[in-house]
Amino acid sequence: MSVSDLAFVNTSVPLLSHFTDAQRRELVEGSLVRSCRAGEVVLHGGDEVHFLGVLLEGTIQAFIPATGEADGPLGEIHAGGTFGELALMSGDPAVADLVAVTPCRVLLVPLTLFQTRIMANPGAAQLIAMTVSSRVQLALQDPARAVAVAGRRQGDGELLELKGERPERILVINCGSSSLKYRYFDTEQPDLTVAGQVERIGQPGMRLSQRGAKGELQQDLPGGGFAEAFQAMQAALGHPEAGVLKDRDDRTAVTVVGHRVVHGGEKFSSAMVIDDAVLAEIESLGALAPLHNPVNAAGIREARRVLPGVPHVAVFDTAFHATLPSQAYLYGLPYEYYETKGVRRYGFHGSSHGYVTLAAAQHLRRRPRDLRIISCHLGNGASVCAIDHGRSVDTSMGLTPGEGLLMGTRCGDIDPGVAAHLARTEGMTPEQFDEMLNRRSGLLGLSGVSSDMREVEQGDARALTALKVFCYRVRKYIGAYIAAMGGVDVVLFTAGIGQGSAGVRATALQGLGCMGIVLDEELNRRVVTGAVSPISAPDSPVTVLVVPTDEERMIARETLRVLARDCLVRASDACRHAPVPIEVSAHHIHLSPLDVEALFGPGHQLTKHADLSQPGQYACKEQLTIVGPKGRIERVRVLGPVRKAT
């Protein structure tokens, strides 16, 4: 940076007038200067922002890509002005395209200096707040422009989009004791999704059902175990009319498999790429989830045998609750049982609670970390979760899925002394007591009618009592979690009962007006199937939503996140031994043949995505994340063909 630029910063940038000469020099020396031609885009709307921009020379205009009245510049920035403040403070992508009207020179102050120096200065922070406020108010003066700004800030679907380092075709598998559920996603063709299940595995009446964009398929199967179920699944995915694969042996159409695993214990606080060691750990956790983990492990083994050439990822139900504080997860037992046996509250339904949190935030055009949410997953299995600014801080299920709410056949919260009492008076063994708690209790045991809430709601007085107990437990947990978080912004209902029963929702929220939860009875009765539906009154301080869950999509999303992380780890390991030097050009990457193989695997060939204007040049489907000391740039496209040097 020149002496004249430093002099300009010292005298003509209002934001930096709050700093001493020495502090301004420190900021300048830690920043970069970029020159832009007239007409060049300085910052694209929708891009992640890692720098605060200070305009040293020229004029920049901001545009919201829209139509009608919102066309035209949103505003102008002149020499001495700044940009990028809102994105840096909120973590959201850039709202507008910033275009150089004249030749410009821009000082780019990195995020680290913005956070540690500029935002730590009271005068500078106050000026930034005023600048952001005035720009937002300017945008809101024009209704059409305000809608466009809101749309760009929201990034419709971005929270729940399936994005990877490269195009992926994901098979999500959920193995139960006698069922195999599966779903197929293609990140390049979002509409090309298929969902299916094989029921009654190992029993008479084994059957496959599948539905997707190309049609539905129903098949009676001759019987067998998981091997036969996987064969039936492959055949259905390759069905010429209802499938998505070329044929049942088209294994290249699946690039990664995501597995639902119920219990991750304390070992797994996030999804993991499965190797033999991870699979052994999953099996060792069978003592904590004897009905689930052994079956999950069996499904993983079979899937790895059938699809050996692709990565397999375990996504744990318990991982979402890894953020529980100790006061929420510890039981009042001797501490040694936690230390030596892992006896503590783990929580379940993590993929569902995680998905509906993102879906609710997206619907409200808010970020999850701005909200306090109580998520009520009410189905045959039921749990409530307190999500404080994006983190699970308490949940109703515990060491096993048996704690908490009344469920279809599970009893939920119970005095542990009942076990000793029944052992003394009935001679009940631990196995018999466990079977009763999990198979013959809950709605079924109380109502004497059914474990299905739809039948319970139509039952007699005893069934009505079971309904009241169910709703009372939900209401108690909502009240408790409001106290735990010191308030609530959103209460949401999901899963079969939560989405399907207006009566349960109304009864569970009855009397909570004192906590700011006011239901609109008409909206509650008119919930739109398959869509996020607000059911709170317009003047309710707390928003109440019905949110359809999609655990398979969340598993696919977490699978992609793990692949991206694993790709970075492997690339980092490779580059640690043979560093890949780079030079900064435009927003793309050229790779040598050796580095293509180091990053994507031996023998990998770049895949053409689209031709470029230069003869013989093309954009590739391969994308990479660049990581440096000041942050990361995601999904940078590789250009082909390969070069002599990276």
C-alpha positions as semicolon CSV with decimal commas, in nm:
position;residue;x (nm);y (nm);z (nm)
1;M;0,000;0,000;0,000
2;S;0,132;0,345;-0,096
3;V;0,205;0,637;0,135
4;S;-0,077;0,834;-0,030
5;D;-0,324;0,553;0,047
6;L;-0,220;0,554;0,411
7;A;-0,262;0,931;0,421
8;F;-0,610;0,894;0,267
9;V;-0,708;0,637;0,530
10;N;-0,580;0,864;0,807
11;T;-0,783;1,165;0,691
12;S;-1,081;1,056;0,478
13;V;-1,233;0,733;0,617
14;P;-1,493;0,821;0,885
15;L;-1,495;0,468;1,024
16;L;-1,122;0,482;1,102
17;S;-1,129;0,831;1,251
18;H;-1,184;0,668;1,591
19;F;-0,838;0,507;1,581
20;T;-0,490;0,642;1,644
21;D;-0,236;0,671;1,361
22;A;-0,057;0,361;1,493
23;Q;-0,383;0,162;1,506
24;R;-0,475;0,266;1,151
25;R;-0,131;0,164;1,029
26;E;-0,177;-0,177;1,192
27;L;-0,514;-0,221;1,017
28;V;-0,371;-0,113;0,681
29;E;-0,062;-0,335;0,704
30;G;-0,282;-0,636;0,784
31;S;-0,513;-0,574;0,489
32;L;-0,505;-0,610;0,111
33;V;-0,563;-0,359;-0,170
34;R;-0,761;-0,463;-0,477
35;S;-0,806;-0,268;-0,801
36;C;-1,126;-0,306;-1,004
37;R;-1,212;-0,198;-1,359
38;A;-1,528;0,000;-1,436
39;G;-1,817;-0,247;-1,464
40;E;-1,640;-0,517;-1,263
41;V;-1,834;-0,685;-0,982
42;V;-1,655;-0,610;-0,656
43;L;-1,878;-0,843;-0,451
44;H;-2,146;-1,084;-0,568
45;G;-2,476;-1,100;-0,380
46;G;-2,506;-1,439;-0,214
47;D;-2,130;-1,478;-0,162
48;E;-1,984;-1,535;0,182
49;V;-1,808;-1,222;0,307
50;H;-1,468;-1,246;0,478
51;F;-1,352;-0,883;0,450
52;L;-1,469;-0,535;0,540
53;G;-1,434;-0,321;0,228
54;V;-1,303;0,037;0,249
55;L;-1,332;0,227;-0,080
56;L;-1,010;0,423;-0,141
57;E;-1,090;0,554;-0,487
58;G;-1,387;0,555;-0,727
59;T;-1,761;0,486;-0,697
60;I;-1,948;0,159;-0,633
61;Q;-2,321;0,096;-0,684
62;A;-2,526;-0,173;-0,510
63;F;-2,787;-0,369;-0,709
64;I;-3,052;-0,618;-0,594
65;P;-3,116;-0,867;-0,876
66;A;-3,493;-0,836;-0,913
67;T;-3,759;-0,706;-1,151
68;G;-4,002;-0,417;-1,175
69;E;-3,974;-0,139;-0,921
70;A;-3,675;-0,297;-0,752
71;D;-3,459;-0,252;-1,066
72;G;-3,187;0,008;-1,050
73;P;-2,916;0,077;-0,792
74;L;-2,992;0,028;-0,427
75;G;-2,740;0,299;-0,342
76;E;-2,387;0,430;-0,399
77;I;-2,062;0,409;-0,205
78;H;-1,801;0,681;-0,257
79;A;-1,436;0,710;-0,157
80;G;-1,407;0,680;0,220
81;G;-1,719;0,463;0,244
82;T;-1,733;0,101;0,360
83;F;-1,925;-0,217;0,272
84;G;-1,972;-0,571;0,402
85;E;-2,058;-0,468;0,760
86;L;-2,399;-0,639;0,772
87;A;-2,272;-0,968;0,633
88;L;-1,975;-0,975;0,871
89;M;-2,195;-0,903;1,174
90;S;-2,477;-1,144;1,082
91;G;-2,286;-1,425;0,916
92;D;-2,533;-1,405;0,626
93;P;-2,419;-1,392;0,262
94;A;-2,389;-1,056;0,087
95;V;-2,731;-0,909;0,009
96;A;-2,647;-0,708;-0,304
97;D;-2,416;-0,712;-0,605
98;L;-2,156;-0,434;-0,568
99;V;-2,042;-0,306;-0,908
100;A;-1,760;-0,058;-0,979
101;V;-1,906;0,241;-1,168
102;T;-1,558;0,387;-1,223
103;P;-1,212;0,236;-1,180
104;C;-1,183;0,162;-0,808
105;R;-0,931;0,071;-0,544
106;V;-1,056;-0,112;-0,235
107;L;-0,889;-0,186;0,098
108;L;-0,997;-0,531;0,220
109;V;-0,977;-0,560;0,600
110;P;-0,987;-0,932;0,698
111;L;-1,250;-1,072;0,933
112;T;-1,001;-1,128;1,215
113;L;-0,904;-0,760;1,225
114;F;-1,267;-0,656;1,188
115;Q;-1,366;-0,859;1,493
116;T;-1,065;-0,795;1,717
117;R;-0,989;-0,432;1,631
118;I;-1,277;-0,250;1,466
119;M;-1,570;-0,400;1,658
120;A;-1,372;-0,364;1,982
121;N;-1,361;0,014;1,929
122;P;-1,685;0,168;2,071
123;G;-1,688;0,463;1,830
124;A;-1,629;0,246;1,524
125;A;-1,885;-0,012;1,637
126;Q;-2,146;0,261;1,687
127;L;-2,080;0,406;1,341
128;I;-2,113;0,059;1,184
129;A;-2,445;0,006;1,361
130;M;-2,571;0,340;1,229
131;T;-2,451;0,260;0,876
132;V;-2,622;-0,081;0,874
133;S;-2,944;0,067;1,015
134;S;-2,958;0,348;0,756
135;R;-2,899;0,108;0,466
136;V;-3,169;-0,131;0,586
137;Q;-3,413;0,158;0,630
138;L;-3,333;0,281;0,279
139;A;-3,411;-0,061;0,137
140;L;-3,737;-0,089;0,332
141;Q;-3,869;0,241;0,194
142;D;-3,940;0,067;-0,137
143;P;-4,175;-0,236;-0,084
144;A;-4,056;-0,419;-0,396
145;R;-3,693;-0,362;-0,305
146;A;-3,760;-0,470;0,054
147;V;-3,900;-0,802;-0,071
148;A;-3,595;-0,849;-0,293
149;V;-3,357;-0,777;-0,005
150;A;-3,543;-1,017;0,224
151;G;-3,532;-1,284;-0,046
152;R;-3,156;-1,246;-0,091
153;R;-3,090;-1,251;0,283
154;Q;-3,301;-1,559;0,321
155;G;-3,132;-1,759;0,045
156;D;-3,444;-1,969;-0,013
157;G;-3,373;-2,329;0,073
158;E;-3,005;-2,267;0,144
159;L;-3,014;-2,402;0,500
160;L;-3,159;-2,729;0,381
161;E;-3,001;-2,754;0,036
162;L;-2,784;-3,057;-0,029
163;K;-2,447;-2,917;-0,133
164;G;-2,118;-3,102;-0,142
165;E;-1,763;-3,049;-0,260
166;R;-1,877;-3,211;-0,585
167;P;-2,203;-3,355;-0,721
168;E;-2,314;-3,650;-0,509
169;R;-2,576;-3,922;-0,534
170;I;-2,666;-4,020;-0,180
171;L;-2,837;-4,335;-0,057
172;V;-2,973;-4,295;0,297
173;I;-3,037;-4,620;0,485
174;N;-3,227;-4,675;0,810
175;C;-3,226;-5,035;0,932
176;G;-3,479;-5,142;1,195
177;S;-3,522;-5,480;1,359
178;S;-3,754;-5,599;1,081
179;S;-3,745;-5,317;0,827
180;L;-3,516;-5,144;0,581
181;K;-3,605;-4,784;0,493
182;Y;-3,411;-4,604;0,222
183;R;-3,407;-4,281;0,025
184;Y;-3,205;-4,165;-0,275
185;F;-3,092;-3,804;-0,339
186;D;-2,911;-3,651;-0,636
187;T;-2,755;-3,311;-0,561
188;E;-2,757;-3,218;-0,931
189;Q;-3,119;-3,326;-0,985
190;P;-3,308;-3,240;-0,664
191;D;-3,638;-3,369;-0,802
192;L;-3,491;-3,711;-0,876
193;T;-3,556;-3,859;-0,532
194;V;-3,690;-4,201;-0,440
195;A;-3,809;-4,331;-0,103
196;G;-3,888;-4,689;-0,016
197;Q;-3,895;-4,955;0,251
198;V;-3,883;-5,330;0,293
199;E;-4,111;-5,446;0,575
200;R;-4,143;-5,768;0,778
201;I;-3,783;-5,880;0,711
202;G;-3,737;-6,237;0,827
203;Q;-4,114;-6,283;0,868
204;P;-4,401;-6,403;0,649
205;G;-4,545;-6,130;0,429
206;M;-4,215;-5,955;0,350
207;R;-4,298;-5,665;0,120
208;L;-4,131;-5,373;-0,063
209;S;-4,294;-5,039;-0,140
210;Q;-4,126;-4,751;-0,323
211;R;-4,237;-4,412;-0,449
212;G;-4,057;-4,146;-0,646
213;A;-4,070;-3,896;-0,929
214;K;-4,106;-4,173;-1,188
215;G;-4,386;-4,365;-1,015
216;E;-4,469;-4,613;-0,741
217;L;-4,373;-4,977;-0,695
218;Q;-4,531;-5,243;-0,470
219;Q;-4,383;-5,594;-0,448
220;D;-4,446;-5,903;-0,237
221;L;-4,114;-6,070;-0,158
222;P;-4,046;-6,440;-0,103
223;G;-3,884;-6,379;0,235
224;G;-3,534;-6,380;0,374
225;G;-3,306;-6,161;0,583
226;F;-3,122;-5,835;0,531
227;A;-2,920;-5,968;0,236
228;E;-3,243;-6,038;0,048
229;A;-3,387;-5,701;0,157
230;F;-3,084;-5,520;0,013
231;Q;-3,114;-5,716;-0,311
232;A;-3,479;-5,613;-0,336
233;M;-3,386;-5,249;-0,270
234;Q;-3,121;-5,252;-0,545
235;A;-3,365;-5,408;-0,788
236;A;-3,629;-5,145;-0,705
237;L;-3,381;-4,857;-0,745
238;G;-3,287;-5,001;-1,085
239;H;-3,646;-5,069;-1,191
240;P;-3,688;-4,956;-1,555
241;E;-4,007;-4,761;-1,481
242;A;-4,004;-4,662;-1,114
243;G;-3,630;-4,657;-1,034
244;V;-3,347;-4,408;-1,072
245;L;-3,050;-4,632;-1,153
246;K;-2,974;-4,766;-1,499
247;D;-3,019;-5,117;-1,366
248;R;-2,982;-5,302;-1,037
249;D;-2,606;-5,339;-1,090
250;D;-2,549;-4,968;-1,167
251;R;-2,338;-4,908;-0,858
252;T;-2,181;-4,591;-1,002
253;A;-2,515;-4,414;-0,950
254;V;-2,452;-4,413;-0,572
255;T;-2,149;-4,211;-0,463
256;V;-2,202;-4,216;-0,084
257;V;-2,422;-4,400;0,167
258;G;-2,553;-4,234;0,483
259;H;-2,664;-4,461;0,768
260;R;-2,892;-4,370;1,056
261;V;-2,738;-4,499;1,380
262;V;-2,942;-4,455;1,695
263;H;-2,677;-4,438;1,969
264;G;-2,336;-4,273;1,945
265;G;-2,271;-4,250;2,320
266;E;-2,010;-3,991;2,416
267;K;-1,771;-4,126;2,156
268;F;-1,948;-3,972;1,857
269;S;-2,057;-3,609;1,882
270;S;-2,096;-3,573;1,505
271;A;-2,139;-3,791;1,198
272;M;-1,840;-4,008;1,101
273;V;-1,704;-4,179;0,792
274;I;-1,731;-4,550;0,871
275;D;-1,425;-4,771;0,884
276;D;-1,373;-5,097;1,072
277;A;-1,286;-4,913;1,395
278;V;-1,598;-4,694;1,381
279;L;-1,816;-4,998;1,309
280;A;-1,666;-5,179;1,608
281;E;-1,744;-4,878;1,830
282;I;-2,104;-4,873;1,706
283;E;-2,139;-5,240;1,795
284;S;-1,982;-5,183;2,138
285;L;-2,254;-4,927;2,213
286;G;-2,514;-5,201;2,173
287;A;-2,541;-5,224;2,552
288;L;-2,687;-4,871;2,555
289;A;-2,929;-4,939;2,266
290;P;-2,975;-5,318;2,243
291;L;-3,280;-5,291;2,017
292;H;-3,116;-5,054;1,769
293;N;-2,736;-5,045;1,742
294;P;-2,683;-5,416;1,666
295;V;-2,938;-5,389;1,384
296;N;-2,782;-5,064;1,260
297;A;-2,441;-5,233;1,256
298;A;-2,579;-5,534;1,066
299;G;-2,724;-5,300;0,804
300;I;-2,393;-5,118;0,770
301;R;-2,204;-5,443;0,719
302;E;-2,445;-5,554;0,447
303;A;-2,440;-5,214;0,277
304;R;-2,059;-5,207;0,275
305;R;-2,060;-5,553;0,118
306;V;-2,309;-5,453;-0,150
307;L;-2,152;-5,109;-0,218
308;P;-1,783;-5,153;-0,133
309;G;-1,641;-4,878;-0,353
310;V;-1,809;-4,574;-0,195
311;P;-1,775;-4,403;0,144
312;H;-2,027;-4,493;0,414
313;V;-2,118;-4,237;0,682
314;A;-2,282;-4,294;1,021
315;V;-2,521;-4,018;1,136
316;F;-2,609;-4,058;1,503
317;D;-2,946;-3,971;1,662
318;T;-2,762;-3,869;1,977
319;A;-2,508;-3,636;1,810
320;F;-2,742;-3,336;1,798
321;H;-2,760;-3,349;2,177
322;A;-2,381;-3,354;2,228
323;T;-2,411;-2,988;2,336
324;L;-2,614;-3,072;2,650
325;P;-2,451;-2,919;2,960
326;S;-2,361;-3,150;3,247
327;Q;-2,647;-3,024;3,464
328;A;-2,888;-3,144;3,195
329;Y;-2,736;-3,483;3,117
330;L;-2,625;-3,613;3,458
331;Y;-2,851;-3,833;3,671
332;G;-2,848;-3,813;4,050
333;L;-2,666;-4,147;4,076
334;P;-2,318;-4,211;4,218
335;Y;-2,081;-4,036;3,977
336;E;-1,887;-4,358;3,919
337;Y;-2,173;-4,498;3,709
338;Y;-2,132;-4,209;3,468
339;E;-1,752;-4,237;3,465
340;T;-1,730;-4,614;3,423
341;K;-2,060;-4,713;3,260
342;G;-2,161;-4,401;3,067
343;V;-2,494;-4,378;3,250
344;R;-2,628;-4,032;3,157
345;R;-2,895;-3,866;2,944
346;Y;-2,809;-3,883;2,572
347;G;-3,131;-3,787;2,393
348;F;-3,263;-3,911;2,060
349;H;-3,455;-3,796;1,751
350;G;-3,155;-3,572;1,682
351;S;-3,193;-3,570;1,303
352;S;-3,558;-3,470;1,334
353;H;-3,499;-3,196;1,592
354;G;-3,208;-3,065;1,384
355;Y;-3,407;-3,061;1,060
356;V;-3,716;-2,886;1,197
357;T;-3,496;-2,626;1,369
358;L;-3,345;-2,531;1,033
359;A;-3,682;-2,547;0,856
360;A;-3,847;-2,322;1,115
361;A;-3,564;-2,068;1,100
362;Q;-3,580;-2,070;0,721
363;H;-3,956;-2,014;0,727
364;L;-3,918;-1,721;0,969
365;R;-3,627;-1,575;0,770
366;R;-3,414;-1,591;1,081
367;R;-3,093;-1,771;1,167
368;P;-3,114;-2,069;1,405
369;R;-2,858;-1,905;1,633
370;D;-3,099;-1,611;1,683
371;L;-3,384;-1,825;1,821
372;R;-3,490;-2,016;2,131
373;I;-3,694;-2,311;2,005
374;I;-3,888;-2,588;2,177
375;S;-3,926;-2,878;1,935
376;C;-4,200;-3,134;2,006
377;H;-4,142;-3,451;1,804
378;L;-4,464;-3,639;1,870
379;G;-4,501;-3,978;1,705
380;N;-4,506;-4,339;1,820
381;G;-4,179;-4,236;1,980
382;A;-4,197;-3,886;2,126
383;S;-3,953;-3,635;2,268
384;V;-3,924;-3,264;2,340
385;C;-3,602;-3,068;2,291
386;A;-3,493;-2,724;2,412
387;I;-3,279;-2,561;2,141
388;D;-3,112;-2,244;2,264
389;H;-2,967;-2,039;1,975
390;G;-2,905;-2,347;1,762
391;R;-2,775;-2,576;2,039
392;S;-2,963;-2,856;2,212
393;V;-2,951;-2,774;2,585
394;D;-3,206;-3,023;2,720
395;T;-3,419;-3,307;2,591
396;S;-3,676;-3,543;2,737
397;M;-3,530;-3,880;2,633
398;G;-3,241;-4,009;2,841
399;L;-3,003;-4,304;2,852
400;T;-3,258;-4,486;2,638
401;P;-3,559;-4,368;2,434
402;G;-3,784;-4,478;2,723
403;E;-3,755;-4,162;2,934
404;G;-3,970;-3,852;2,901
405;L;-4,310;-3,829;2,734
406;L;-4,580;-4,093;2,724
407;M;-4,545;-4,272;2,387
408;G;-4,721;-4,532;2,179
409;T;-4,608;-4,831;2,386
410;R;-4,347;-4,673;2,615
411;C;-4,430;-4,545;2,958
412;G;-4,198;-4,243;2,973
413;D;-4,108;-4,085;3,308
414;I;-4,163;-4,322;3,601
415;D;-4,061;-4,354;3,966
416;P;-3,770;-4,604;3,960
417;G;-3,913;-4,751;4,279
418;V;-4,189;-4,908;4,069
419;A;-3,940;-5,167;3,944
420;A;-3,849;-5,277;4,296
421;H;-4,216;-5,275;4,402
422;L;-4,325;-5,502;4,115
423;A;-4,026;-5,730;4,170
424;R;-4,134;-5,779;4,533
425;T;-4,510;-5,806;4,478
426;E;-4,530;-5,968;4,134
427;G;-4,199;-6,149;4,110
428;M;-4,127;-5,951;3,793
429;T;-3,779;-6,001;3,648
430;P;-3,575;-5,717;3,493
431;E;-3,644;-5,860;3,148
432;Q;-4,020;-5,871;3,212
433;F;-4,019;-5,518;3,352
434;D;-3,824;-5,389;3,051
435;E;-4,067;-5,561;2,813
436;M;-4,364;-5,410;2,992
437;L;-4,216;-5,057;2,991
438;N;-4,135;-5,065;2,619
439;R;-4,402;-5,290;2,465
440;R;-4,720;-5,281;2,677
441;S;-4,726;-4,933;2,832
442;G;-4,784;-4,581;2,699
443;L;-5,100;-4,504;2,504
444;L;-5,162;-4,875;2,451
445;G;-5,137;-4,965;2,818
446;L;-5,336;-4,668;2,950
447;S;-5,611;-4,661;2,688
448;G;-5,657;-5,034;2,641
449;V;-5,747;-4,942;2,283
450;S;-5,437;-4,886;2,071
451;S;-5,092;-4,730;2,050
452;D;-5,220;-4,523;1,756
453;M;-5,328;-4,174;1,862
454;R;-5,593;-4,164;1,589
455;E;-5,773;-4,456;1,750
456;V;-5,717;-4,325;2,102
457;E;-5,883;-3,993;2,011
458;Q;-6,194;-4,186;1,905
459;G;-6,199;-4,410;2,212
460;D;-6,392;-4,424;2,539
461;A;-6,340;-4,243;2,870
462;R;-6,032;-4,449;2,953
463;A;-5,881;-4,362;2,616
464;L;-5,961;-3,996;2,680
465;T;-5,763;-4,021;3,004
466;A;-5,465;-4,157;2,812
467;L;-5,494;-3,862;2,571
468;K;-5,498;-3,617;2,863
469;V;-5,191;-3,777;3,021
470;F;-5,005;-3,756;2,688
471;C;-5,086;-3,386;2,638
472;Y;-5,021;-3,298;3,003
473;R;-4,668;-3,441;2,980
474;V;-4,601;-3,233;2,666
475;R;-4,731;-2,918;2,836
476;K;-4,512;-2,979;3,144
477;Y;-4,198;-3,018;2,934
478;I;-4,274;-2,703;2,734
479;G;-4,310;-2,505;3,057
480;A;-3,993;-2,656;3,201
481;Y;-3,788;-2,575;2,891
482;I;-3,913;-2,216;2,881
483;A;-3,776;-2,186;3,234
484;A;-3,450;-2,360;3,137
485;M;-3,385;-2,120;2,846
486;G;-3,523;-1,810;3,016
487;G;-3,790;-1,768;2,750
488;V;-3,890;-1,901;2,408
489;D;-3,937;-1,761;2,058
490;V;-4,080;-2,062;1,875
491;V;-4,270;-2,376;1,975
492;L;-4,298;-2,629;1,695
493;F;-4,476;-2,961;1,646
494;T;-4,358;-3,235;1,414
495;A;-4,384;-3,611;1,338
496;G;-4,705;-3,812;1,295
497;I;-4,904;-3,689;1,596
498;G;-4,746;-3,344;1,606
499;Q;-4,832;-3,281;1,241
500;G;-5,156;-3,476;1,226
501;S;-5,354;-3,403;1,543
502;A;-5,502;-3,057;1,593
503;G;-5,662;-3,183;1,916
504;V;-5,330;-3,287;2,068
505;R;-5,169;-2,955;1,977
506;A;-5,457;-2,753;2,124
507;T;-5,469;-2,957;2,445
508;A;-5,091;-2,955;2,492
509;L;-5,081;-2,573;2,465
510;Q;-5,390;-2,513;2,678
511;G;-5,324;-2,264;2,958
512;L;-4,985;-2,148;2,825
513;G;-5,108;-1,799;2,739
514;C;-4,936;-1,686;3,059
515;M;-4,608;-1,778;2,887
516;G;-4,690;-1,591;2,567
517;I;-4,816;-1,893;2,372
518;V;-5,153;-1,809;2,214
519;L;-5,305;-2,055;1,965
520;D;-5,528;-1,958;1,672
521;E;-5,790;-2,233;1,676
522;E;-5,888;-2,182;1,312
523;L;-5,529;-2,196;1,185
524;N;-5,469;-2,502;1,403
525;R;-5,753;-2,684;1,229
526;R;-5,639;-2,580;0,880
527;V;-5,277;-2,696;0,880
528;V;-5,141;-2,744;0,528
529;T;-5,007;-3,097;0,478
530;G;-4,641;-3,105;0,385
531;A;-4,574;-2,735;0,450
532;V;-4,458;-2,525;0,745
533;S;-4,782;-2,390;0,894
534;P;-4,809;-2,110;1,154
535;I;-5,087;-2,182;1,406
536;S;-5,030;-1,907;1,664
537;A;-5,255;-1,603;1,692
538;P;-5,130;-1,285;1,519
539;D;-5,072;-1,117;1,856
540;S;-4,902;-1,419;2,016
541;P;-4,558;-1,321;2,153
542;V;-4,440;-1,676;2,080
543;T;-4,465;-1,822;1,730
544;V;-4,617;-2,172;1,708
545;L;-4,546;-2,375;1,395
546;V;-4,630;-2,717;1,254
547;V;-4,317;-2,830;1,068
548;P;-4,299;-3,150;0,859
549;T;-3,985;-3,339;0,952
550;D;-3,748;-3,499;0,701
551;E;-3,492;-3,707;0,887
552;E;-3,358;-3,865;0,569
553;R;-3,276;-3,527;0,416
554;M;-3,101;-3,426;0,739
555;I;-2,899;-3,748;0,730
556;A;-2,805;-3,671;0,369
557;R;-2,706;-3,316;0,468
558;E;-2,487;-3,439;0,754
559;T;-2,335;-3,701;0,523
560;L;-2,227;-3,427;0,282
561;R;-2,086;-3,218;0,567
562;V;-1,874;-3,513;0,680
563;L;-1,751;-3,579;0,327
564;A;-1,643;-3,215;0,296
565;R;-1,460;-3,234;0,629
566;D;-1,300;-3,567;0,542
567;C;-1,193;-3,432;0,202
568;L;-1,021;-3,138;0,372
569;V;-0,850;-3,365;0,624
570;R;-0,720;-3,598;0,355
571;A;-0,609;-3,309;0,134
572;S;-0,437;-3,146;0,432
573;D;-0,254;-3,470;0,510
574;A;-0,145;-3,505;0,148
575;C;-0,030;-3,145;0,129
576;R;0,155;-3,169;0,460
577;H;0,403;-3,403;0,292
578;A;0,394;-3,235;-0,048
579;P;0,256;-2,879;-0,017
580;V;0,058;-2,746;-0,312
581;P;0,169;-2,383;-0,370
582;I;-0,093;-2,152;-0,520
583;E;-0,111;-1,803;-0,668
584;V;-0,425;-1,591;-0,647
585;S;-0,606;-1,524;-0,974
586;A;-0,982;-1,514;-1,032
587;H;-1,234;-1,730;-0,844
588;H;-1,132;-2,067;-0,990
589;I;-0,862;-2,333;-0,964
590;H;-0,614;-2,484;-1,211
591;L;-0,462;-2,818;-1,110
592;S;-0,168;-3,026;-1,225
593;P;-0,225;-3,400;-1,289
594;L;-0,036;-3,491;-0,971
595;D;-0,248;-3,262;-0,757
596;V;-0,570;-3,388;-0,918
597;E;-0,479;-3,735;-0,797
598;A;-0,367;-3,609;-0,456
599;L;-0,700;-3,437;-0,401
600;F;-0,948;-3,672;-0,570
601;G;-0,775;-4,010;-0,574
602;P;-0,547;-4,212;-0,802
603;G;-0,649;-4,213;-1,167
604;H;-0,915;-3,944;-1,125
605;Q;-1,009;-3,755;-1,443
606;L;-1,166;-3,408;-1,433
607;T;-1,535;-3,411;-1,532
608;K;-1,659;-3,148;-1,778
609;H;-1,944;-2,930;-1,649
610;A;-1,968;-2,654;-1,913
611;D;-1,754;-2,511;-2,195
612;L;-1,583;-2,174;-2,151
613;S;-1,541;-1,903;-2,412
614;Q;-1,172;-1,991;-2,457
615;P;-1,133;-2,279;-2,706
616;G;-1,065;-2,608;-2,534
617;Q;-1,127;-2,470;-2,185
618;Y;-1,413;-2,590;-1,964
619;A;-1,551;-2,565;-1,611
620;C;-1,538;-2,894;-1,421
621;K;-1,791;-3,055;-1,191
622;E;-1,515;-3,085;-0,930
623;Q;-1,515;-2,812;-0,665
624;L;-1,278;-2,754;-0,373
625;T;-1,257;-2,558;-0,052
626;I;-0,955;-2,329;-0,012
627;V;-0,843;-2,293;0,350
628;G;-0,600;-2,026;0,465
629;P;-0,496;-1,846;0,783
630;K;-0,774;-1,589;0,743
631;G;-1,067;-1,816;0,660
632;R;-1,201;-2,048;0,392
633;I;-1,359;-2,013;0,047
634;E;-1,599;-2,296;-0,030
635;R;-1,704;-2,460;-0,357
636;V;-1,438;-2,305;-0,581
637;R;-1,472;-2,463;-0,924
638;V;-1,182;-2,637;-1,095
639;L;-1,117;-2,543;-1,460
640;G;-0,998;-2,795;-1,716
641;P;-0,804;-2,936;-1,874
642;V;-0,525;-3,010;-1,628
643;R;-0,228;-2,772;-1,629
644;K;0,144;-2,821;-1,601
645;A;0,136;-2,647;-1,263
646;T;-0,126;-2,579;-0,998
